Amino acid sequence: MEININSPRYYKDIYGIDNEIYQLCQNIHIFFKEKKYSELINIVGIVPIIAPQEFINQGKYKEKKFCSTTYGFADVQLFIDYNSYVNGSIEEKKVYIITNVLKSVKAIKSKGKIDYKLFESDMMEFCKNNNIEI
């Protein structure tokens, strides 16, 4: 399953792209590329939303959970707490991103008939292999 993690909305516009987070997202993509968790979904596009609460309250950013079994594609955009992420260490940021990926896949598991338990187990293996403590 292709896991395509895009740069976080809002955060990237203010802080740019963190090289270690970019590399983490690339490594996740590579690790999961040849794995299969569903007969219906082949690609999951994930866009974390890391924006101040006041912008979220104003409706400038909204979560999205779209799953097209016809095209084998899902698009998920979920929030990560802005203050926690901005003030977190790079290791904490990695955990926030991985947690967001897990929540994103879980959000579409029913409609996409995704074996979430296997996906989660593989993600834990990925974390172990990359010395990331969840």
HELIX and SHEET records of a PDB file:
HELIX    1   1 TYR A   11  TYR A   15  1                                   5    
HELIX    2   2 ASN A   19  PHE A   32  1                                  14    
HELIX    3   3 GLN A   53  ASN A   57  1                                   5    
HELIX    4   4 TYR A   82  ASN A   87  1                                   6    
HELIX    5   5 ILE A   90  GLY A  112  1                                  23    
HELIX    6   6 TYR A  116  ASN A  129  1                                  14    
SHEET    1   A 4 GLU A   2  ILE A   5  0                                        
SHEET    2   A 4 ILE A  43  ILE A  46  1                                        
SHEET    3   A 4 PHE A  73  GLN A  77  1                                        
SHEET    4   A 4 LYS A  64  SER A  68 -1                                        
SHEET    1   B 2 ARG A   9  TYR A  10  0                                        
SHEET    2   B 2 ILE A  49  ILE A  50  1                                        
END                                                                             
